[in-house]
Every structure is written in structure tokens, then in C-alpha cells.
Amino acid sequence: MERESTGYAVRCVEASVDPAWDALVEETGGDLAQTTRWAVSRQRLGFRAYHMTIATPGQELLGGCLIYIKRVAPACWVASIPRGPLVLAPEFTAASAVVREIVAWARRAGVRVLVIQHPEATPVLDEAMIEMGFRAGVPSIAPEATIRLDLRRSDEELLSSMSAMRRRNVRKALRSGLEVCQEDNIGLFHRLHVATARRQGFVPATRENLQAQWDLLEPHANCTMFIARYHGLPAAGIWATRFAGTVTFKLAGWDASSAAPPHASDAVQWAAIQWARTNGARTYDLGGFDRRSAECLVSRRPLPDDFHDSPSFYKLSFGGMAVLLPRARFLLLPKLADLALGGAAQRLFASSRAHQLAQHLRNGRFPGPHAS
């Protein structure tokens, strides 16, 4: 579908693999979630995924995005744009035009809730969203903070930045007989991942989600997995993505009943870090990190009392720098619904049920009745 009523040429079609767009996203330091390969992997999970581009009247590309749509309740379609849109001009007018066109398209498509979590270092996009009436308070569709390692450092520099305990564990792992290799056994990794999810109480990614990612991303070196084995038996694993000079730790798995040394997870993490640097990555991203704790680190305030019992404590122990990432904003469509119900929606989105639903959607699980 193409439209030019506002002076801009807007094209929005069902997503299909577009190497030129994916290369543009990578060249500009964008996110894997804004590539068509990622979009097609989500289509396999029941999402509707659309590729939108906005051009000037002279056909100069102004920006674009991948939009993911899912029905979460009868007559309630939610659209999300994680780490997008891409805007190719730095001016506020460009960002504002892109956001306006996205909102206009979402209204015509029958979307009831539009959620955008814009890319890093794009404050003009946040300003444009606020101008359009987007509100804070919706569960995030991408991490709100992370820990990043600079891979331009040597092994010794990386090790010295770790906590003393993590450094000891990595060095023990190197002497313990654990072997870490890249593998392609999705069923094995999923079993390790589900075991960890049950133990720690989080929602695991589905095997279908992993298979879809593998099929679309692995042939282009955008996805890999590592498995640590002890005497040939699997003990721990990592699922990682690679894009725009960054390798990102996405998922972990660990068999607590394994006879392997307890630092198997440290061994596989260290192997992934070294693999990332060997393959030209500049940064190793340890994935989602507790936002409240990251804010404390950035402002040099004391960490929360419960921090040492959290997964974020494990990630911080590898060293690196805390990075705060943009938070999601939402808009109810149409306008009257946002004016009447926007405040109530903020309170609803703050509930544990809303956050659980967001986690299910991110991991490719759709509890209750749904339609694709």
C-alpha cells in the first residue's frame, strides 16, 4: 500500500526478506529487531509483521520501521515497534513526520494500542512521540538497560574488570575439563533453557521461537548457540545474536543436575565473549539488566538491597558499563480513546498481569484465546 496525501510517499507491506533494508539498518547501527529477517521469524510465531518506509516527495528515504501486530483480546490489536523507527535525518521535523505517518497508518489498520520503544541516541524521536501524545508507563518491548563489555581490551583486561569471584570461576573453568563449542542442536538448548526457567521462575522462549530465529538468522551469522559439555554431557548453554558490531547474550540454560563443575555457565559465557571478539565484534552486550539498578550504577548511588539475589548481579560481575536504554511509550487509538482512557491505561499497564503478557509476547507465547 502506498500513500502520498501528506506530501510523503508512505509504503507499508507485509514483511518479506529485504537485504537492502537490513544492510541499511546495520550500517546505521540499528537493531536486529528492525530487520526484515527478524520480522519474518516473528511471522512464523503468529505475528503480523509489516515493513513501512517513508520518503520525501522527491523519493529520498526519510525513515521506516518494522511493525509487529498481535491480537491480545477480542477486537484489541496491539502494534509494537521495538528499537524503531529508523530516521535518516537528524532534524526534529523528520522524526515528527515519521512518527505521524506511523500513527496514521496504525489508525487505518485498526490498531487499538501502539507501543514504540525508539533506538538509542535518538532524543528527537522521544520528543516527537511526546508531541503526538505518547505516554510512558507501558511494559517494555525491549530491554530498558544493559551491561556492555568493550571487546577492544585484552583477555587480561577483561578478566581484571570482573568481580574476583567471577574471575576465579572463569579461570577454574579453563582448567576443569569443560569443553565449549558452537552447536546447532536447538532441542538440546531448549531443554537446558526450560530447566533454568523453571528453577528461576521466568517465562522461557518457545522451541518454535528458537527454530524460527535459527532458520532466518543463523545462515547470515546473526544468531548462534554455545554448549558447555563435561565428559561429553551437556551442562550449560548460551543463545546469542550478532548484529552491527555487537554480540548480545539473549538466553541461557543450565542443567543443575549435571555432574559438571558449578562454573559451567561462566565457561560458556567466557567462550561467547572470546568468540565475539575473534569474529570482529566491538561490543559484548549482556542483555536485559534491571533498570532501577542501572540507574543507581550510572548515578553512583547504592544498589537496591535485593540486587545481589538478582540475575542482574550475575551480569554485572563480568565487568563492563551500565547503559540506560530508551523506555517504551504507548498511544491509544483513536484519539478519543486516548483522551478518555489514557490515564487508566497507564495504571492497567503497571499491573503484574500486563507485564506477564508482555513477557509472553516477547518469548513467542500467547496465553488464552488469540488470533494471528
C-alpha positions as CSV (number, residue, x, y, z in Angstrom):
1,M,0.0,0.0,0.0
2,E,1.4,3.4,-0.9
3,R,0.0,6.8,0.0
4,E,1.1,10.4,-0.7
5,S,-1.7,12.5,0.8
6,T,0.5,14.4,3.3
7,G,3.3,15.0,0.7
8,Y,5.3,12.0,1.9
9,A,5.4,8.7,0.0
10,V,4.4,6.0,2.5
11,R,4.8,2.4,1.6
12,C,3.7,-0.4,4.1
13,V,3.6,-4.0,3.0
14,E,3.7,-7.4,4.7
15,A,7.3,-8.0,5.7
16,S,9.5,-10.2,3.5
17,V,13.2,-10.6,3.4
18,D,14.8,-7.4,2.1
19,P,18.6,-7.5,2.1
20,A,19.0,-3.8,1.2
21,W,16.9,-2.6,4.1
22,D,18.6,-5.0,6.5
23,A,22.0,-3.7,5.3
24,L,20.8,-0.1,5.9
25,V,19.7,-0.9,9.4
26,E,23.1,-2.5,10.2
27,E,25.1,0.3,8.6
28,T,23.3,2.9,10.7
29,G,23.9,1.0,13.9
30,G,20.3,-0.1,14.2
31,D,18.8,-3.1,16.0
32,L,18.3,-6.7,14.7
33,A,14.6,-6.3,15.7
34,Q,14.3,-3.7,12.9
35,T,15.4,-6.1,10.2
36,T,13.2,-8.0,7.8
37,R,14.9,-11.3,8.7
38,W,13.8,-10.9,12.3
39,A,10.3,-9.8,11.2
40,V,9.9,-13.0,9.1
41,S,10.9,-15.1,12.1
42,R,8.2,-13.4,14.1
43,Q,5.6,-14.1,11.4
44,R,6.2,-17.8,11.9
45,L,5.0,-17.3,15.5
46,G,1.7,-15.8,14.5
47,F,2.6,-12.1,14.4
48,R,1.6,-9.9,11.6
49,A,4.7,-8.0,10.6
50,Y,4.7,-5.0,8.2
51,H,7.6,-3.1,6.6
52,M,6.9,0.6,6.4
53,T,9.1,3.2,4.6
54,I,8.5,7.0,4.4
55,A,10.1,9.0,1.6
56,T,10.1,12.7,0.7
57,P,8.1,13.9,-2.3
58,G,11.5,13.7,-4.2
59,Q,11.7,9.9,-3.2
60,E,14.5,10.4,-0.8
61,L,14.1,7.9,2.0
62,L,13.3,9.6,5.3
63,G,12.9,6.6,7.5
64,G,11.0,3.5,8.2
65,C,10.4,0.6,10.6
66,L,9.2,-3.0,11.1
67,I,5.8,-3.0,12.9
68,Y,4.7,-6.1,14.7
69,I,0.9,-6.7,15.4
70,K,-0.8,-9.2,17.5
71,R,-4.4,-9.6,18.8
72,V,-4.3,-9.9,22.6
73,A,-8.1,-9.7,23.3
74,P,-11.3,-9.7,21.2
75,A,-11.1,-6.6,18.9
76,C,-7.9,-5.4,20.5
77,W,-4.9,-5.4,18.2
78,V,-1.6,-4.2,19.7
79,A,1.2,-2.9,17.4
80,S,4.8,-2.7,18.6
81,I,7.9,-1.1,17.2
82,P,11.0,-2.3,19.2
83,R,14.1,-0.2,18.7
84,G,12.5,1.8,15.9
85,P,11.7,3.6,13.8
86,L,14.8,4.3,11.8
87,V,15.1,8.1,10.9
88,L,17.8,9.0,8.4
89,A,17.8,12.8,9.1
90,P,18.7,14.3,12.5
91,E,16.1,17.1,12.4
92,F,13.0,17.1,14.6
93,T,10.8,17.7,11.6
94,A,12.0,14.4,10.1
95,A,11.3,12.5,13.3
96,S,8.0,14.1,13.7
97,A,6.9,13.3,10.1
98,V,7.9,9.6,10.6
99,V,6.0,9.3,13.8
100,R,2.9,11.0,12.4
101,E,2.9,8.6,9.4
102,I,3.2,5.6,11.7
103,V,0.3,6.7,13.8
104,A,-1.9,7.5,10.8
105,W,-1.2,4.0,9.3
106,A,-1.9,2.3,12.7
107,R,-5.3,4.0,12.9
108,R,-6.2,2.9,9.4
109,A,-5.1,-0.6,10.2
110,G,-7.5,-0.9,13.2
111,V,-4.7,-0.9,15.9
112,R,-6.0,-0.1,19.3
113,V,-2.7,0.3,21.2
114,L,0.6,1.4,19.6
115,V,3.8,0.9,21.5
116,I,7.1,2.3,20.4
117,Q,10.5,1.9,22.1
118,H,12.8,4.0,20.0
119,P,16.5,3.4,19.3
120,E,19.4,4.7,21.4
121,A,20.7,8.2,21.0
122,T,17.6,9.5,19.3
123,P,16.1,12.1,21.7
124,V,14.3,13.9,18.8
125,L,12.2,10.7,18.4
126,D,11.2,10.8,22.0
127,E,10.3,14.5,21.6
128,A,8.2,13.7,18.5
129,M,6.4,10.9,20.3
130,I,5.6,13.1,23.3
131,E,4.3,15.8,20.9
132,M,2.0,13.2,19.3
133,G,0.6,12.3,22.8
134,F,2.5,9.1,23.6
135,R,2.6,8.3,27.3
136,A,5.2,6.4,29.4
137,G,4.2,3.5,31.7
138,V,3.7,0.6,29.3
139,P,5.7,-2.6,29.7
140,S,8.8,-2.6,27.6
141,I,9.1,-4.5,24.4
142,A,12.9,-4.4,24.6
143,P,15.5,-4.1,27.4
144,E,15.5,-0.8,29.3
145,A,19.1,-1.2,30.4
146,T,22.1,-3.4,29.8
147,I,25.8,-4.1,30.7
148,R,28.3,-3.8,27.8
149,L,31.9,-5.0,27.6
150,D,34.4,-3.3,25.4
151,L,36.0,-6.0,23.3
152,R,38.9,-3.9,22.2
153,R,40.5,-4.9,25.5
154,S,42.8,-7.9,26.0
155,D,41.9,-11.1,27.8
156,E,43.7,-9.9,31.0
157,E,41.9,-6.5,30.9
158,L,38.6,-8.2,30.5
159,L,39.3,-10.6,33.3
160,S,40.6,-7.9,35.6
161,S,37.3,-5.9,35.2
162,M,35.3,-8.9,36.5
163,S,34.5,-9.5,40.1
164,A,37.1,-11.6,42.0
165,M,34.6,-14.5,42.2
166,R,33.7,-14.4,38.5
167,R,37.4,-14.2,37.5
168,R,38.2,-17.2,39.7
169,N,35.4,-19.2,38.2
170,V,36.4,-18.4,34.6
171,R,40.0,-19.5,35.4
172,K,38.8,-22.6,37.1
173,A,36.6,-23.4,34.1
174,L,39.6,-23.2,31.8
175,R,41.3,-26.0,33.9
176,S,38.2,-28.1,34.6
177,G,37.9,-30.2,31.5
178,L,34.7,-28.4,30.3
179,E,34.6,-28.1,26.6
180,V,32.6,-25.3,25.0
181,C,31.6,-25.4,21.3
182,Q,29.2,-23.8,18.9
183,E,26.4,-26.3,18.2
184,D,23.1,-26.4,16.3
185,N,21.0,-28.7,18.5
186,I,18.0,-26.5,19.2
187,G,16.2,-29.2,21.1
188,L,19.1,-29.6,23.5
189,F,19.5,-25.9,24.1
190,H,15.8,-25.5,24.7
191,R,15.8,-28.3,27.3
192,L,18.6,-26.5,29.2
193,H,16.8,-23.2,28.9
194,V,13.4,-24.5,30.1
195,A,15.2,-26.2,33.1
196,T,16.6,-22.8,34.0
197,A,13.2,-21.0,33.6
198,R,11.5,-23.5,35.9
199,R,14.2,-23.0,38.5
200,Q,14.3,-19.2,38.3
201,G,10.6,-18.6,37.6
202,F,10.6,-16.8,34.3
203,V,8.8,-17.4,31.0
204,P,11.0,-19.4,28.7
205,A,11.2,-18.8,24.9
206,T,9.4,-21.5,23.0
207,R,11.2,-24.0,20.8
208,E,9.3,-22.7,17.8
209,N,10.7,-19.2,18.6
210,L,14.2,-20.5,18.7
211,Q,13.7,-22.6,15.5
212,A,12.3,-19.6,13.6
213,Q,15.2,-17.4,14.7
214,W,17.7,-20.1,13.7
215,D,16.2,-20.6,10.3
216,L,16.2,-16.9,9.4
217,L,19.2,-15.6,11.3
218,E,21.9,-18.3,11.5
219,P,22.6,-18.5,7.8
220,H,23.6,-14.8,7.9
221,A,25.7,-15.2,11.1
222,N,23.2,-13.2,13.1
223,C,22.5,-16.0,15.6
224,T,24.5,-18.7,17.3
225,M,24.5,-21.0,20.3
226,F,27.2,-22.4,22.6
227,I,27.1,-25.5,24.7
228,A,29.4,-26.5,27.5
229,R,30.0,-30.2,27.9
230,Y,31.6,-32.1,30.7
231,H,32.9,-35.5,29.7
232,G,30.7,-35.2,26.7
233,L,27.5,-34.5,28.6
234,P,25.8,-31.1,28.1
235,A,25.8,-28.8,31.2
236,A,25.1,-25.2,30.1
237,G,24.4,-23.1,27.0
238,I,24.0,-19.6,25.7
239,W,21.9,-18.3,22.8
240,A,23.4,-15.1,21.3
241,T,22.7,-12.8,18.4
242,R,25.2,-10.8,16.3
243,F,24.5,-7.5,14.6
244,A,26.1,-4.1,13.8
245,G,29.3,-4.9,15.6
246,T,27.7,-6.2,18.8
247,V,27.2,-9.8,20.1
248,T,24.3,-9.9,22.5
249,F,23.7,-12.6,25.1
250,K,20.0,-13.4,24.8
251,L,19.2,-16.7,26.6
252,A,20.9,-19.1,29.0
253,G,20.4,-22.7,30.0
254,W,21.9,-24.8,32.8
255,D,21.3,-28.3,33.9
256,A,21.5,-28.2,37.7
257,S,21.5,-32.0,37.9
258,S,24.6,-32.2,35.7
259,A,27.9,-33.6,37.2
260,A,29.7,-30.7,35.6
261,P,31.5,-28.1,37.8
262,P,29.3,-25.3,39.1
263,H,31.1,-22.7,36.9
264,A,29.9,-24.3,33.6
265,S,27.8,-21.2,32.9
266,D,30.9,-19.0,33.4
267,A,32.8,-21.1,30.9
268,V,30.2,-20.8,28.2
269,Q,29.9,-17.0,28.8
270,W,33.6,-16.6,28.5
271,A,33.7,-18.6,25.3
272,A,31.0,-16.5,23.8
273,I,32.9,-13.3,24.7
274,Q,36.1,-14.6,23.1
275,W,34.2,-15.8,20.0
276,A,32.6,-12.3,19.7
277,R,36.0,-10.6,19.7
278,T,37.6,-13.1,17.3
279,N,34.7,-12.5,14.9
280,G,35.2,-8.7,14.8
281,A,32.6,-7.6,17.3
282,R,33.4,-4.4,19.1
283,T,30.9,-4.9,22.0
284,Y,29.6,-7.8,24.0
285,D,26.1,-7.0,25.4
286,L,25.0,-9.0,28.4
287,G,21.3,-8.4,27.6
288,G,18.5,-7.1,29.7
289,F,19.5,-5.5,33.1
290,D,17.3,-4.2,35.9
291,R,16.6,-0.6,35.1
292,R,16.5,0.6,38.7
293,S,19.9,-1.0,39.4
294,A,21.4,0.5,36.2
295,E,20.2,4.0,37.3
296,C,22.0,3.5,40.6
297,L,25.2,2.5,38.8
298,V,25.1,5.4,36.4
299,S,24.4,7.9,39.2
300,R,26.8,6.2,41.6
301,R,24.1,5.6,44.2
302,P,23.9,2.4,46.4
303,L,22.4,-0.6,44.7
304,P,19.0,-1.9,45.8
305,D,19.0,-4.3,48.8
306,D,17.8,-7.2,46.7
307,F,20.3,-6.7,43.9
308,H,22.7,-9.5,45.0
309,D,19.9,-12.1,44.6
310,S,19.0,-11.0,41.0
311,P,20.1,-12.2,37.5
312,S,21.5,-8.6,37.0
313,F,24.1,-9.3,39.7
314,Y,25.5,-12.1,37.7
315,K,25.7,-9.9,34.6
316,L,27.4,-7.1,36.4
317,S,30.0,-9.5,37.8
318,F,31.5,-9.8,34.3
319,G,32.5,-6.1,34.4
320,G,31.5,-3.6,31.8
321,M,29.5,-0.5,31.8
322,A,25.8,0.0,32.7
323,V,23.9,1.6,29.8
324,L,20.4,3.1,30.2
325,L,18.2,2.5,27.1
326,P,15.0,4.3,25.9
327,R,11.8,3.2,27.6
328,A,8.6,2.3,25.8
329,R,5.8,4.7,25.2
330,F,2.2,4.0,24.1
331,L,-0.7,5.7,22.4
332,L,-4.3,4.6,22.4
333,L,-6.1,4.8,19.1
334,P,-8.4,6.5,18.2
335,K,-7.8,10.0,19.7
336,L,-11.0,10.0,21.8
337,A,-10.0,6.7,23.5
338,D,-6.6,8.1,24.4
339,L,-8.1,11.3,25.9
340,A,-10.7,9.3,27.9
341,L,-8.7,6.2,28.9
342,G,-5.0,7.1,28.6
343,G,-4.6,7.6,32.3
344,A,-6.5,4.4,33.2
345,A,-4.4,2.5,30.7
346,Q,-1.2,3.6,32.4
347,R,-2.5,2.1,35.7
348,L,-3.5,-1.1,33.9
349,F,-0.1,-1.4,32.2
350,A,1.6,-1.1,35.5
351,S,-0.1,-4.4,36.7
352,S,1.8,-7.7,37.0
353,R,-0.6,-9.2,34.5
354,A,0.3,-6.7,31.9
355,H,4.0,-7.3,32.4
356,Q,3.5,-11.0,32.2
357,L,1.6,-10.7,29.0
358,A,4.4,-8.6,27.5
359,Q,6.9,-11.2,28.5
360,H,4.8,-13.9,26.9
361,L,4.7,-11.9,23.7
362,R,8.4,-11.3,23.6
363,N,9.0,-15.0,24.0
364,G,6.5,-16.2,21.4
365,R,3.9,-17.5,23.8
366,F,0.2,-16.4,23.6
367,P,-1.8,-17.4,26.7
368,G,-5.5,-17.6,26.3
369,P,-7.6,-17.1,23.1
370,H,-5.8,-15.3,20.3
371,A,-5.8,-14.9,16.6
372,S,-2.9,-14.3,14.2
